Amino acid sequence: MADTLSSELSVSLAWVLEEARPFSSVIDASRLEYVRGLPDGTGSGQADVLWYDERTVAAGANDDLDLTALSGTLYGNTVVMAFARIKALLLINTETGAPATLTIGGAGAAGNAFSAPFGGDPDAKIELPYDSALMLSNKIDGWTVADASSDVLRVANPGMTAVTYRVAIVGTSA
C-alpha cells in the first residue's frame, strides 16, 4: 500500500486597532491570511515528503539538518526522509526568554549550504528570536536540494544556553 501525503500551508496575522475618540471609538479589525493545500505528488504545487521533529541545539553549537537524509520514527520504525525539493519550512523557537536566539542558514559553500531560500547566498542567515516562528514557502516549484552540494540547513545557536526548537519540512522526493 502506497503512502499519501496531504498538507496545508497556513499563515495568518489578525489585529484589532482601536482609537479612542472623545465620544466614541474607531475600530479597525481585520486579518491577513494565506491558506493553500499541497496534494500528494511530486509535481507543481504538490508534496509527497514530510519530516518534523523537536530538537535542542547546545550553546554555541550548530544543528545541521541534512535534507537528503533526515531520520525519524514513524509508527515505531526508523525512517529516513530524502528531499529533492522543499516546498515549505516551518521553524518555531520554543524558548520563552532572552537571549535564546537561533540563526537559520549560513552553512557556507564548504558546508553544502541549502541556500536557495536565502537568495542563493550560502552564508546568508535569518535570525529567529525566542518565542518566534519562521515560515518559508515556495509552494509551486519548491527549492532544489542537491545531495552533497546544497543539502544542509543549518540551525545555529550563538548563545550561552541550549535552545529547543520545532521544525516541519514539506517537499518532494523527486
One Martini backbone bead per residue (centre of mass of N, CA, C, O) as a GRO file, in nm:
protein
  174
    1MET     BB    1   0.095   0.037   0.024
    2ALA     BB    2   0.068   0.364  -0.034
    3ASP     BB    3   0.172   0.669   0.033
    4THR     BB    4   0.011   0.970   0.158
    5LEU     BB    5  -0.003   1.335   0.114
    6SER     BB    6  -0.158   1.595   0.311
    7SER     BB    7  -0.130   1.953   0.294
    8GLU     BB    8  -0.105   2.273   0.483
    9LEU     BB    9  -0.078   2.616   0.434
   10SER     BB   10  -0.057   2.849   0.724
   11VAL     BB   11  -0.102   3.208   0.750
   12SER     BB   12  -0.152   3.460   1.014
   13LEU     BB   13  -0.286   3.801   1.074
   14ALA     BB   14  -0.426   3.963   1.351
   15TRP     BB   15  -0.640   4.262   1.427
   16VAL     BB   16  -0.683   4.535   1.677
   17LEU     BB   17  -0.763   4.877   1.622
   18GLU     BB   18  -0.784   5.141   1.865
   19GLU     BB   19  -0.953   5.461   1.874
   20ALA     BB   20  -0.989   5.706   2.093
   21ARG     BB   21  -1.263   5.912   2.141
   22PRO     BB   22  -1.461   6.138   2.294
   23PHE     BB   23  -1.752   5.966   2.190
   24SER     BB   24  -1.565   5.731   2.066
   25SER     BB   25  -1.470   5.450   1.863
   26VAL     BB   26  -1.219   5.324   1.648
   27ILE     BB   27  -1.232   5.019   1.449
   28ASP     BB   28  -0.973   4.788   1.337
   29ALA     BB   29  -1.060   4.472   1.193
   30SER     BB   30  -0.838   4.202   1.090
   31ARG     BB   31  -0.698   3.984   0.820
   32LEU     BB   32  -0.410   3.802   0.719
   33GLU     BB   33  -0.412   3.535   0.469
   34TYR     BB   34  -0.265   3.197   0.416
   35VAL     BB   35  -0.419   2.926   0.222
   36ARG     BB   36  -0.279   2.606   0.123
   37GLY     BB   37  -0.263   2.326  -0.069
   38LEU     BB   38  -0.092   1.989  -0.075
   39PRO     BB   39  -0.093   1.751  -0.270
   40ASP     BB   40  -0.013   1.455  -0.375
   41GLY     BB   41   0.326   1.470  -0.496
   42THR     BB   42   0.591   1.598  -0.746
   43GLY     BB   43   0.469   1.848  -0.847
   44SER     BB   44   0.312   2.118  -0.896
   45GLY     BB   45   0.179   2.188  -0.587
   46GLN     BB   46   0.329   1.942  -0.445
   47ALA     BB   47   0.356   1.662  -0.197
   48ASP     BB   48   0.552   1.358  -0.041
   49VAL     BB   49   0.718   1.499   0.204
   50LEU     BB   50   0.770   1.451   0.564
   51TRP     BB   51   0.927   1.644   0.835
   52TYR     BB   52   0.966   1.614   1.200
   53ASP     BB   53   1.070   1.805   1.505
   54GLU     BB   54   1.238   1.809   1.823
   55ARG     BB   55   1.507   2.032   1.917
   56THR     BB   56   1.848   2.069   2.047
   57VAL     BB   57   2.078   2.339   2.093
   58ALA     BB   58   2.367   2.398   2.187
   59ALA     BB   59   2.584   2.599   2.300
   60GLY     BB   60   2.755   2.712   2.021
   61ALA     BB   61   2.591   2.540   1.812
   62ASN     BB   62   2.504   2.303   1.556
   63ASP     BB   63   2.218   2.208   1.342
   64ASP     BB   64   2.256   1.987   1.083
   65LEU     BB   65   2.034   1.946   0.813
   66ASP     BB   66   1.998   1.669   0.611
   67LEU     BB   67   1.779   1.673   0.339
   68THR     BB   68   1.877   1.360   0.241
   69ALA     BB   69   1.891   1.252   0.578
   70LEU     BB   70   1.616   1.229   0.760
   71SER     BB   71   1.550   1.114   1.071
   72GLY     BB   72   1.291   0.894   1.212
   73THR     BB   73   0.974   0.819   1.364
   74LEU     BB   74   0.735   0.569   1.236
   75TYR     BB   75   0.547   0.353   1.383
   76GLY     BB   76   0.830   0.251   1.535
   77ASN     BB   77   1.005   0.338   1.288
   78THR     BB   78   1.283   0.391   1.109
   79VAL     BB   79   1.327   0.682   0.906
   80VAL     BB   80   1.417   0.821   0.580
   81MET     BB   81   1.440   1.145   0.452
   82ALA     BB   82   1.425   1.269   0.106
   83PHE     BB   83   1.498   1.564  -0.059
   84ALA     BB   84   1.453   1.755  -0.370
   85ARG     BB   85   1.221   1.946  -0.255
   86ILE     BB   86   1.115   2.254  -0.108
   87LYS     BB   87   0.799   2.398  -0.002
   88ALA     BB   88   0.825   2.390   0.327
   89LEU     BB   89   0.919   2.588   0.628
   90LEU     BB   90   0.908   2.529   0.988
   91LEU     BB   91   1.002   2.741   1.265
   92ILE     BB   92   1.021   2.706   1.634
   93ASN     BB   93   1.090   2.899   1.904
   94THR     BB   94   1.026   2.776   2.237
   95GLU     BB   95   1.147   2.989   2.379
   96THR     BB   96   1.066   3.259   2.641
   97GLY     BB   97   1.369   3.379   2.664
   98ALA     BB   98   1.630   3.550   2.703
   99PRO     BB   99   1.882   3.481   2.448
  100ALA     BB  100   1.711   3.263   2.256
  101THR     BB  101   1.879   3.249   1.966
  102LEU     BB  102   1.853   3.180   1.620
  103THR     BB  103   2.008   3.057   1.320
  104ILE     BB  104   1.928   3.050   0.970
  105GLY     BB  105   2.169   2.925   0.804
  106GLY     BB  106   2.509   2.958   0.699
  107ALA     BB  107   2.698   2.696   0.607
  108GLY     BB  108   2.824   2.729   0.351
  109ALA     BB  109   2.983   2.598   0.083
  110ALA     BB  110   3.149   2.379   0.248
  111GLY     BB  111   2.856   2.297   0.399
  112ASN     BB  112   2.625   2.255   0.190
  113ALA     BB  113   2.422   2.481   0.150
  114PHE     BB  114   2.092   2.570   0.194
  115SER     BB  115   2.024   2.869  -0.019
  116ALA     BB  116   1.770   2.931  -0.190
  117PRO     BB  117   1.594   3.108   0.029
  118PHE     BB  118   1.877   3.307   0.034
  119GLY     BB  119   1.958   3.386  -0.269
  120GLY     BB  120   2.214   3.172  -0.281
  121ASP     BB  121   2.348   3.237  -0.003
  122PRO     BB  122   2.553   3.042   0.205
  123ASP     BB  123   2.579   3.289   0.442
  124ALA     BB  124   2.296   3.330   0.494
  125LYS     BB  125   2.075   3.472   0.752
  126ILE     BB  126   1.822   3.403   1.002
  127GLU     BB  127   1.662   3.535   1.267
  128LEU     BB  128   1.538   3.349   1.571
  129PRO     BB  129   1.374   3.437   1.815
  130TYR     BB  130   1.223   3.408   2.084
  131ASP     BB  131   0.901   3.322   2.049
  132SER     BB  132   0.922   3.226   1.734
  133ALA     BB  133   0.849   3.231   1.377
  134LEU     BB  134   0.925   3.045   1.063
  135MET     BB  135   0.812   3.085   0.722
  136LEU     BB  136   0.879   2.900   0.427
  137SER     BB  137   0.773   2.933   0.075
  138ASN     BB  138   0.739   2.713  -0.242
  139LYS     BB  139   0.475   2.567  -0.361
  140ILE     BB  140   0.515   2.516  -0.663
  141ASP     BB  141   0.845   2.451  -0.706
  142GLY     BB  142   1.052   2.487  -0.511
  143TRP     BB  143   1.356   2.390  -0.361
  144THR     BB  144   1.654   2.276  -0.436
  145VAL     BB  145   1.810   1.960  -0.363
  146ALA     BB  146   2.163   1.869  -0.330
  147ASP     BB  147   2.362   1.625  -0.295
  148ALA     BB  148   2.665   1.747  -0.160
  149SER     BB  149   2.584   2.086  -0.214
  150SER     BB  150   2.249   2.157  -0.111
  151ASP     BB  151   2.162   1.997   0.203
  152VAL     BB  152   2.220   2.219   0.442
  153LEU     BB  153   2.049   2.306   0.734
  154ARG     BB  154   2.117   2.561   0.951
  155VAL     BB  155   2.109   2.551   1.314
  156ALA     BB  156   2.199   2.814   1.526
  157ASN     BB  157   2.375   2.874   1.852
  158PRO     BB  158   2.520   3.171   1.984
  159GLY     BB  159   2.473   3.110   2.268
  160MET     BB  160   2.483   3.010   2.636
  161THR     BB  161   2.223   2.832   2.574
  162ALA     BB  162   2.002   2.613   2.523
  163VAL     BB  163   1.786   2.536   2.231
  164THR     BB  164   1.449   2.493   2.149
  165TYR     BB  165   1.294   2.333   1.859
  166ARG     BB  166   1.072   2.338   1.581
  167VAL     BB  167   1.016   2.119   1.287
  168ALA     BB  168   0.892   2.155   0.941
  169ILE     BB  169   0.890   1.957   0.634
  170VAL     BB  170   0.800   2.014   0.287
  171GLY     BB  171   0.801   1.793  -0.008
  172THR     BB  172   1.005   1.622  -0.244
  173SER     BB  173   1.150   1.322  -0.403
  174ALA     BB  174   1.160   1.464  -0.724
   0.00000   0.00000   0.00000
